[in-house]
């Protein structure tokens, strides 16, 4: 009886789907302020502060699947609206003019390779 319960539990755990949300990176040339998210349970938008304190980069971190929107104030003048759709495999951020959108994802493991060992320095005997 115990063996059958253990086998059943292991089979259930292997069937459960895993989610691979990926973060998004949004950049522009002007300062981004006043972030407003329509549904905080789907995404979180985090400003990235750099050494030069430019405040022109945002990280979109998905929390669960769904669709939502968020807005930012660009350069203190222009309100910009972003549409975001989070699926099990990817985060889709609609392109907006004047902004660059990148996906942050872990590199796949099939590019693994070994580096050559560095050459040894031989001392000359004179």
C-alpha positions as CSV (number, residue, x, y, z in Angstrom):
1,X,0.0,0.0,0.0
2,X,2.8,2.4,0.9
3,X,4.6,1.6,-2.4
4,X,1.6,2.4,-4.4
5,X,1.0,5.7,-2.7
6,X,4.6,6.7,-3.2
7,X,4.5,5.8,-6.9
8,X,1.2,7.7,-7.3
9,X,2.7,10.8,-5.6
10,X,5.7,10.7,-7.8
11,X,3.6,10.3,-10.9
12,X,1.4,13.3,-9.9
13,X,4.5,15.5,-9.3
14,X,5.9,14.7,-12.8
15,X,2.6,15.6,-14.5
16,X,2.4,19.1,-12.9
17,X,3.4,21.7,-15.5
18,X,6.2,24.1,-14.9
19,X,6.0,27.7,-15.9
20,X,8.9,29.6,-17.4
21,X,8.1,33.3,-17.2
22,X,10.7,35.6,-18.7
23,X,11.3,39.2,-17.7
24,X,11.3,42.0,-20.1
25,X,13.5,45.1,-20.3
26,X,12.2,48.4,-21.7
27,X,14.6,51.3,-22.5
28,X,14.4,54.8,-24.0
29,X,16.4,58.0,-24.2
30,X,14.4,60.1,-21.6
31,X,13.6,59.7,-17.9
32,X,10.7,57.4,-17.0
33,X,8.6,58.2,-14.0
34,X,5.1,57.7,-12.5
35,X,4.5,54.0,-13.3
36,X,0.9,52.9,-13.1
37,X,-0.1,49.2,-13.5
38,X,-3.6,48.1,-14.4
39,X,-3.4,44.7,-12.7
40,X,-0.7,44.3,-10.1
41,X,-1.3,40.6,-9.7
42,X,-0.1,39.8,-13.3
43,X,3.1,41.9,-13.6
44,X,5.4,44.1,-11.6
45,X,7.3,47.0,-13.2
46,X,10.5,47.9,-11.5
47,X,12.6,51.0,-12.5
48,X,16.3,50.2,-12.9
49,X,18.7,52.7,-11.4
50,X,22.1,53.0,-13.0
51,X,25.3,54.5,-11.8
52,X,24.6,57.6,-13.9
53,X,21.1,57.8,-12.4
54,X,19.5,58.0,-15.8
55,X,16.2,56.3,-14.8
56,X,15.4,55.4,-18.4
57,X,15.1,51.6,-18.0
58,X,12.3,49.4,-16.7
59,X,12.2,45.7,-15.8
60,X,8.8,44.0,-16.4
61,X,8.6,41.0,-14.0
62,X,5.6,38.6,-14.7
63,X,3.8,37.1,-11.7
64,X,1.1,35.0,-13.3
65,X,-0.5,34.4,-16.7
66,X,-2.9,37.0,-18.1
67,X,-3.1,40.3,-20.0
68,X,-2.7,43.8,-18.5
69,X,-1.5,47.3,-19.3
70,X,0.8,49.8,-17.6
71,X,1.6,53.4,-18.3
72,X,4.7,55.6,-17.6
73,X,5.4,59.3,-17.9
74,X,8.2,59.8,-20.4
75,X,10.3,62.9,-20.0
76,X,7.8,64.5,-17.6
77,X,5.4,65.3,-20.5
78,X,4.2,62.2,-22.5
79,X,2.1,59.4,-21.1
80,X,3.0,56.1,-22.8
81,X,0.8,53.0,-22.5
82,X,2.2,49.4,-22.8
83,X,0.1,46.3,-23.4
84,X,1.6,43.1,-21.8
85,X,0.5,39.5,-22.3
86,X,2.0,36.8,-20.0
87,X,1.8,33.2,-21.2
88,X,3.3,30.1,-19.7
89,X,6.3,30.3,-22.0
90,X,6.9,34.0,-22.7
91,X,6.1,37.6,-21.9
92,X,4.9,39.6,-24.8
93,X,5.2,43.4,-24.6
94,X,3.8,45.2,-27.6
95,X,6.3,47.5,-29.3
96,X,5.9,51.3,-28.7
97,X,7.6,54.0,-30.8
98,X,10.6,55.4,-29.2
99,X,11.2,52.4,-26.9
100,X,13.4,49.4,-27.2
101,X,11.9,46.1,-25.7
102,X,14.1,43.2,-24.9
103,X,13.4,39.8,-23.4
104,X,15.6,38.7,-20.5
105,X,16.0,34.9,-20.5
106,X,18.5,32.4,-19.3
107,X,20.7,31.0,-22.1
108,X,20.1,27.4,-23.1
109,X,22.5,24.7,-21.8
110,X,23.3,23.3,-25.2
111,X,25.9,26.0,-25.9
112,X,28.2,24.8,-23.1
113,X,31.8,24.3,-24.1
114,X,35.2,24.0,-22.4
115,X,37.8,26.7,-22.7
116,X,41.4,25.9,-23.5
117,X,43.8,26.1,-20.6
118,X,46.0,29.2,-20.9
119,X,49.6,28.7,-22.0
120,X,52.3,28.5,-19.4
121,X,55.0,31.0,-19.2
122,X,58.4,29.3,-19.4
123,X,61.4,30.9,-17.7
124,X,64.5,31.1,-19.8
125,X,67.8,30.1,-18.3
126,X,70.8,32.1,-19.5
